[in-house]
């Protein structure tokens, strides 16, 4: 495998959004283009892609708020799953967070996504019971109900 993990480049926006759609990560209430724009304003070095030559085959967004790190938009191209791309992305994101002094990393998995839960279990992530709640401050569009 000749995968390079590196920071996202703005010229890859459409390719990344297509990957997120193919991976089933997008939701009507989150405009992926706006999510990219927002990430590029805050810790853009933590928005990583996995590239095989010129093709983007995986992504992860990470963030650190000074208390804990978070992972979002972890995706690998559906036809490339099982090659270790997501593992490489998570490892690089964890390394970058650790270098920032981040003591803990967390993420959210939607109910019913047992494949993702199994993946994170295998990486040593531990489930814990919390009540996750949120409030949208800036609606992305008419479907911003959730």
Secondary structure, DSSP 8 states (H G I E B T S, - for coil): --EEEEE--GGGHHHHHHHHHHTT--BTTB-HHHHHHHHHHS-GGGEEEEEETTEEEEEEEEEE-SS-EEEEEEEE-GGGTTSSHHHHHHHHHHHHHHHTT---EEE---TT-HHHHHHHHHTT------------SS--STTTT-
